[in-house]
Amino acid sequence: MSDLKGFNYSTITGRINNRENLLDINAEIPQFSYKTTSFYNLALKGSGTMNNLSLETNIADVYINDSLHFPGTTININSANDTSDVKIVTSASQTLNAANLSAKVNTRANGISILFNESTFDINGKSWTINKNGELVLSRDLVSAEGVRIYNGQQEILITTVPSDIGNTNDIKINLQKINIGDFTPYFVRSNRLEGLLTATVDIIDPFGKLQIDVSGDAEQFRLDDDSVGRLALNANYNQKTGKVNFNGVSDNQDYKFDLKGVFNTLDSTNEKQLDIVTNLNNTKIDLLERYLSSIFTSVTGFATGQLRIVGPLNNLKYLGDVGLKEGKLHVGFTNVTYLVPEANSNSKMTGSISALSLYETL
């Protein structure tokens, strides 16, 4: 129970009356947490009999992380005969503005089935709809999806199932159509601004067995911070057994010609190769790499050719490689001078070293 903490100054009252077949429960909990998720000022009221149960829960705030928390959350559940009508109404910080979710949940021996009522949620000022009567079944015996469609204008998420090649039931297939990356990435990436339209296929293979996840797609009009890159081809794979995420990407755009290939180990944060990315640059604008050179230079522009490797645990990454720079311009902090660099080579080993460098001070 080490993942469950808090409950100080909580009060729980109620009654069970077997003779009259009645159950009542009331709870007020100032704060508790499960793993990294925290709940504040939870008030629960429940009533029922041996055959049914109704619960009303009001939560002042559900804290996920600095970018995502859900103030004013209300959860209503009415259950009878292994079937529950569930309604969740909430709002949240930053990009998720509000949600009104409703579904009928049926409890199975080895899982659940969810039959959606028409539901809505707002993300970054855009209203998304979950179609009525879409059904999702998740159990060890059966995995199926029918009519599960989530959409906003041209943006669409369609969930279906196909027979599995390695499991005894179905695999889940999620088709993403022109998803605006910038509406969702603030939840997961805070150090950079990512934008673009993602069209991709996500295959969740053998979800209750030897789980694997394959992703294949393209990002159009991709932007990283202030740099307009263009079109990116993306592929990734996750294997639960090994805990490794393999990924690669290719950009064949004017001024942004590069490819990258990497692996991330989700099971071992102390591994010297927890993250290992190799990027090949072909006359690519150097702006994308400025954060990796900021210990030496700032305001870097120009075109880079060569290979950059980023490797190590997340708290101690090393930057290795041999990268050439042409038509460069940079600012050296300790001299407070901006220089023109017709040509330079950077041989980087963790802190970086520069060879064959000619600088011309700007006037």
Secondary structure, 3 states (H helix, E strand, C coil): CCCEEECCCCEEEEEEECCCCEEEEEEEEEEEEECCEEEEEEEEEEEECCCEEEEEEEEEEEEEECCEEEEEEEEEEEEECCEEEEEEEEECCCCEEEEEEEEEEEEECCEEEEEECCEEEEECCEEEEECCCCEEEEECCCEEEECEEEEECCEEEEEEEEECCCCCCEEEEEEEEEEEHHHHHHHCCCCCCEEEEEEEEEEEECCCCCCEEEEEEEEEEEEECCEEEEEEEEEEEEECCCCEEEEEEEEEECCEEEEEEEEEECCCCCCCCCEEEEEEEEEEEHHHHHHHHCCCEEEEEEEEEEEEEEEECCCCCEEEEEEEEEEEEEEECCCCEEEEEEEEEEEEECCCEEECCCCEECC
